[in-house]
């Protein structure tokens, strides 16, 4: 289908606004106040412009193509093409960046006189611009350059608080993992170039149907590992739980909310657009890996005591849910079921948008709590709802949305994912059917565990009494920080209520990118916004659910207020405590809440228990004064996979080091031997 081509001016202005913010912050870095205001002002302006620009592309029925007049060579052509799919991901980036930048104006003041705020503003704006360039790239070289810039800039953001050795180590691990992933992606592009003699996406797509299947399979494996590393897919997630918490909270929101989705974007572009047609096993592989990622991600999150690490692990869970939608779309595409393929892809894109909104909200809320208490340990929170009611409201909405509770947005994208998986479970081929059944079970289990996880987060943070001195003197954050949180909280509700039209629109995005014909759509939206799937197979009415959940509490309140006899007396008294004073030590802790679930999955999580016992020296050593149990987890991927691999690499390095003896004659001999071998192989 031919699309009208619009002028690239809007895209160039978009990148230019963030560039102005980056350069100005760097130039004015000697003044923290000026650099902070300048960087975030232009980030807000760029985000607003980006929302308008991408909306015009998505709704206007046109595309944008921009080519660099300077770098325009056969192998180095910086070409950018913004279609509906690219505009959708750009929209998500700008949406999250808008509220994060408003929030950051006051949040960054904590860093005054300790670190260069100008450097932070420079890398922050450049980070947003790089993500937009990644999504807009229409050429493999342009994509890899933007991808590398995004990776390097985010490394500097991760290590911004460089006085903490853990942050430096997290940045190092992230840098290594992201470059390993980039190398694999580059190798995949080189394989395609060897067959098509082009890095241009349009040329790769034109030659994909003629590529040998073995070549396409190799490209799939290489690029999936490379892109999955950036997305945080298990088992390539090893960098994510430490890197995301290390960055400032508004940067963590961007990294978790949208940066990891850059890998998802390129998976959709490659597997559902460029490399079509694809075999069913590609989709089955994504279904299985997605199932493992969502279950293991939420289990690790449930056991965490560090609130930002918990949210980072939760991002792995949600990336797994998105992979279930993408995997389903690949299977249905291979089975020539275009309507179901578009349904699955729409579910994946919908959850991509939803996760960007509610995960950014949760990171901003966590940043507010850390800002007020100066600790990331959930065990030390408690009772903050009385001191930080607005932050509590924001985190409550985010917790309900990520737990897939209606009427918030997370419920509807997971509902759509379930519907696509149910249709896949009726597939004819046995191994495909079992893949969908495993995915259904994994998604159901994930939903229950996610609810338990965020009950723990909200309850131990805001309810009961303070468990330490840290929360006792906390106070509500500033107005701009509250606006950033409440704006995203409002979006969680609005996007949920508008689930039906958003789903319809996302199917048009999928239709444009995949080219799949829509003979009979898998979804139908009635005039009253009832969303139906599969000709009445299942239906959901988002506005009705919203009205019901709003009016029901009001009716209950009215019934209690006017229906209860006025003669009935209400007594308020202290809780019976068996004659013992209630203290914070009697409250359930984060560890205690998760312990039973962790014990159930101990075969997978490998929990460790550390017993700390204190004795009274005046009495006997058998009379303990206090006893404490600390429950920890061993990252099985690090212990049994990356740990041995790292050890083997170190051992190999020590052995190879022996050839570095300082003898120039030996070095010349090495070069000569390699040259001879190269000539023999070449002949």
Secondary structure, DSSP 8 states (H G I E B T S, - for coil): ---EEE-THHHHHHHHHHHHHHHHHHHTTT-HHHHHHHHHHHHHHHHHHHHHHHHHHHHHTEEEEEEEEEEE-SS-EEEEEE-HHHHHHHHHHHHHHHHHHHHHHHHGGGGTTTS-HHHHHHHHHHHHHHHHHHHHB-BHHHHHHHHHHHHHHHHHHHTSSTTSHHHHHHHHHHHHHHHHHHHHHHHHHHHHHHHHS--BHHHHHHHHTTS-HHHHHHHHHHHHHHHHHHHT-TTS-TTHHHHHHHS-HHHHHHIIIIITHHHHHHHHHIIIIIS-S--HHHHHHHHHHHHHHHHHHHHHHHH--BHHHHHHHHHHHHHHHHHHHHHHHHHHHHTT-HHHHHHHHHHHHHHHHHHHHHHHHHHHHHHHHHHHHS--BGGG---TTTT-HHHHHHHHHHHHHHTT-TTSHHHHHHHHHHHHHHHHTT-SSHHHHHHHHHHHHHHHHHHHHHHHHHHHHHHHHHSSS-SSSTTTT-----HHHHHHHHHHHHHHHHHHHTHHHHHHHHHHHHHHHH----SS-SEEE-TT-EEEETTTTEEEEHHHHHHHHHHHHHHHHHHHHHHS-TT----------TT----GGGS--HHHHHHHHHHHTHHHH-EEEEEEEEE-TTS-TT-EEEEEEEEEE--HHIIIIIHHHHHHHHHHHHHHGGG--S-HHHHHHHHHHHHHHHHHHH-
